[in-house]
Amino acid sequence: MQDTEPFMIETKAIEPSGIAIDCPHCRKALLTVFPHGPKKAFDRYLYTDGDTVPIELAPRQRLLGWDIEVRLGTCPFCAGAYFGITARFIDAIPDDDVIHVYFFRNGDRGEENNFIGRRSEETWIISRFDTPVGPMLEHQFGPFAATFGEWLWPNGVAGCVIGGPSDLARHFLLTQWDELRTMPKALGLGAAKPDDIPL
């Protein structure tokens, strides 16, 4: 995105009562996201499998830290299959420890600050974490109904199936990559500081 183009993503605070995230099939609430964390409506994982999304980017788009994945889940109320897309961005080059803890969720990521992202008619949850190298924004899109054909292999989610979730996620993210990538700068996020997300 050029500097002269308008920044299309808007942000909105989450009310203390939280915002429900529903199953795309039966519309029952899977979890409620509060300003500082989620609470599931059931005692199991929201997503049971996932994989990194392969994506082709221009050299300038590969600068600094980022990670994207697609995850699969099944509604405990109606057994409908769904998938979610997660994209993470840091305006720094993360070391292995940061990648391990904040990208791969293997460790304590500290307090999360959640808010709503909006672009046209689309809304999603954005979580901000303070990492040792600066703020990370984690965008969580979905869950979306999994209505396509076979996309599971014996070892889990297949990342190369045409029309599968990784393929859909790749095209979905490429349409707004530059805006997502420049969002920390657009929000005025600099060095890691608590509670400084401008809404």
C-alpha positions as CSV (number, residue, x, y, z in Angstrom):
1,M,0.0,0.0,0.0
2,Q,1.4,3.4,-0.9
3,D,1.5,6.2,1.7
4,T,-1.0,8.2,-0.3
5,E,-3.7,5.5,-0.2
6,P,-6.3,5.6,2.7
7,F,-5.9,3.1,5.5
8,M,-9.1,1.1,5.5
9,I,-8.9,-0.8,8.7
10,E,-10.8,0.7,11.7
11,T,-10.6,-0.4,15.3
12,K,-13.1,-0.5,18.1
13,A,-12.9,-1.3,21.8
14,I,-14.5,-4.4,23.1
15,E,-17.1,-3.8,25.8
16,P,-16.4,-5.2,29.3
17,S,-19.3,-7.7,28.7
18,G,-17.3,-9.1,25.8
19,I,-18.2,-10.1,22.2
20,A,-19.5,-13.6,21.3
21,I,-17.8,-15.6,18.6
22,D,-20.4,-17.9,17.1
23,C,-20.3,-21.2,15.2
24,P,-20.8,-20.4,11.5
25,H,-23.2,-23.4,11.2
26,C,-25.6,-23.3,14.3
27,R,-24.8,-19.8,15.5
28,K,-24.3,-20.9,19.1
29,A,-21.5,-19.0,20.9
30,L,-18.2,-20.9,20.9
31,L,-16.4,-18.4,23.1
32,T,-16.7,-14.8,24.4
33,V,-13.7,-12.5,23.9
34,F,-13.2,-9.9,26.6
35,P,-10.8,-6.9,26.5
36,H,-8.1,-9.0,28.2
37,G,-8.8,-12.6,27.2
38,P,-11.3,-15.1,25.9
39,K,-13.6,-17.6,27.7
40,K,-14.7,-20.7,25.8
41,A,-18.3,-22.0,26.2
42,F,-17.0,-25.6,26.4
43,D,-14.2,-27.6,27.9
44,R,-12.1,-28.5,24.9
45,Y,-9.9,-26.8,22.3
46,L,-11.5,-24.4,19.9
47,Y,-9.2,-25.6,17.2
48,T,-7.7,-29.1,17.1
49,D,-5.3,-28.9,14.2
50,G,-3.5,-26.3,12.1
51,D,-0.7,-25.5,9.8
52,T,1.4,-22.7,8.5
53,V,0.0,-21.1,5.3
54,P,2.4,-21.0,2.4
55,I,2.3,-17.6,0.7
56,E,4.2,-15.8,-2.0
57,L,5.2,-12.3,-1.1
58,A,7.2,-9.5,-2.7
59,P,10.6,-8.9,-1.0
60,R,9.4,-5.7,0.6
61,Q,6.4,-7.6,2.1
62,R,8.7,-10.1,3.8
63,L,10.4,-7.5,5.9
64,L,10.2,-7.8,9.7
65,G,8.3,-10.5,11.7
66,W,5.1,-12.2,10.6
67,D,3.4,-15.6,10.8
68,I,0.2,-16.9,9.4
69,E,-1.6,-20.2,10.0
70,V,-5.0,-21.8,9.3
71,R,-6.6,-24.0,12.0
72,L,-9.4,-26.5,12.0
73,G,-12.1,-27.1,14.6
74,T,-15.4,-28.8,15.1
75,C,-18.4,-27.3,16.8
76,P,-19.3,-29.2,20.0
77,F,-23.0,-28.3,19.6
78,C,-23.7,-29.2,16.0
79,A,-20.5,-31.1,14.9
80,G,-20.1,-28.6,12.0
81,A,-16.5,-28.2,10.7
82,Y,-15.0,-24.7,10.7
83,F,-11.6,-23.1,10.2
84,G,-9.9,-19.9,11.4
85,I,-7.1,-17.8,9.9
86,T,-4.5,-16.2,12.2
87,A,-2.0,-13.6,11.1
88,R,0.7,-12.1,13.4
89,F,2.9,-9.1,12.8
90,I,5.8,-7.5,14.7
91,D,7.6,-4.4,13.5
92,A,10.9,-6.0,14.3
93,I,13.0,-9.1,13.4
94,P,12.0,-11.7,16.1
95,D,14.6,-14.0,17.6
96,D,14.0,-17.7,18.1
97,D,12.7,-17.2,21.6
98,V,10.1,-14.6,20.5
99,I,9.0,-16.9,17.6
100,H,8.7,-19.9,19.9
101,V,6.6,-18.1,22.6
102,Y,4.6,-15.5,20.7
103,F,4.2,-17.0,17.2
104,F,3.9,-20.7,18.2
105,R,2.3,-20.1,21.6
106,N,4.8,-22.2,23.5
107,G,5.0,-20.3,26.7
108,D,3.6,-17.3,28.6
109,R,2.7,-14.5,26.2
110,G,1.6,-12.2,29.0
111,E,-1.5,-10.1,29.1
112,E,-3.4,-9.7,25.8
113,N,-5.3,-6.6,24.9
114,N,-8.2,-7.4,22.6
115,F,-10.1,-5.1,20.3
116,I,-12.2,-5.3,17.1
117,G,-10.9,-4.7,13.6
118,R,-13.2,-3.7,10.8
119,R,-12.6,-3.4,7.1
120,S,-15.8,-2.6,5.1
121,E,-18.3,-5.2,6.2
122,E,-15.8,-7.6,7.7
123,T,-15.0,-7.7,11.4
124,W,-12.4,-9.8,13.4
125,I,-10.6,-9.9,16.7
126,I,-7.2,-8.2,17.1
127,S,-5.0,-9.1,20.1
128,R,-2.0,-7.1,21.1
129,F,0.9,-8.7,23.0
130,D,4.0,-6.9,24.3
131,T,7.0,-8.9,23.2
132,P,10.7,-8.3,24.1
133,V,11.2,-6.8,20.6
134,G,8.0,-4.7,20.6
135,P,4.3,-5.0,20.2
136,M,2.8,-7.9,18.2
137,L,-0.7,-7.7,16.7
138,E,-2.5,-11.0,16.2
139,H,-5.4,-10.9,13.8
140,Q,-8.0,-13.8,14.2
141,F,-10.4,-14.2,11.3
142,G,-13.3,-16.5,11.5
143,P,-14.4,-19.1,12.3
144,F,-15.6,-19.8,8.8
145,A,-17.7,-22.8,7.7
146,A,-15.6,-25.6,6.1
147,T,-17.8,-26.4,3.2
148,F,-15.2,-27.5,0.7
149,G,-14.0,-31.0,-0.2
150,E,-11.4,-33.2,1.4
151,W,-8.5,-31.2,2.9
152,L,-7.3,-33.4,5.7
153,W,-4.3,-35.8,5.4
154,P,-3.4,-38.5,7.9
155,N,-1.0,-36.1,9.6
156,G,-3.5,-33.2,9.7
157,V,-4.4,-30.1,7.7
158,A,-3.2,-30.2,4.1
159,G,-1.6,-26.9,3.1
160,C,-1.5,-27.5,-0.6
161,V,-5.0,-28.5,-1.5
162,I,-6.5,-26.2,-4.2
163,G,-9.7,-24.8,-2.7
164,G,-8.7,-25.9,0.8
165,P,-8.5,-23.6,3.8
166,S,-4.8,-22.7,3.3
167,D,-5.5,-21.8,-0.3
168,L,-8.5,-19.7,0.8
169,A,-6.4,-18.1,3.6
170,R,-3.6,-17.2,1.2
171,H,-5.9,-15.4,-1.2
172,F,-7.8,-13.8,1.7
173,L,-4.7,-12.3,3.3
174,L,-3.0,-11.2,0.1
175,T,-6.0,-8.8,-0.6
176,Q,-5.2,-6.9,2.6
177,W,-1.6,-7.8,3.4
178,D,-0.2,-4.3,3.1
179,E,-2.8,-2.8,5.4
180,L,-2.3,-5.6,8.0
181,R,1.4,-5.2,7.7
182,T,1.4,-1.4,8.3
183,M,-1.3,-1.5,11.0
184,P,1.1,-1.1,13.9
185,K,2.5,2.0,12.4
186,A,-1.0,3.3,11.5
187,L,-2.0,2.8,15.1
188,G,1.1,4.6,16.4
189,L,2.5,1.6,18.2
190,G,6.2,2.1,19.0
191,A,8.2,0.5,21.8
192,A,6.4,-2.0,24.0
193,K,4.3,-0.1,26.6
194,P,1.2,-1.4,28.5
195,D,-2.2,-0.2,27.6
196,D,-1.2,2.2,24.8
197,I,-3.5,0.9,22.0
198,P,-5.2,3.9,20.5
199,L,-8.8,3.1,19.7
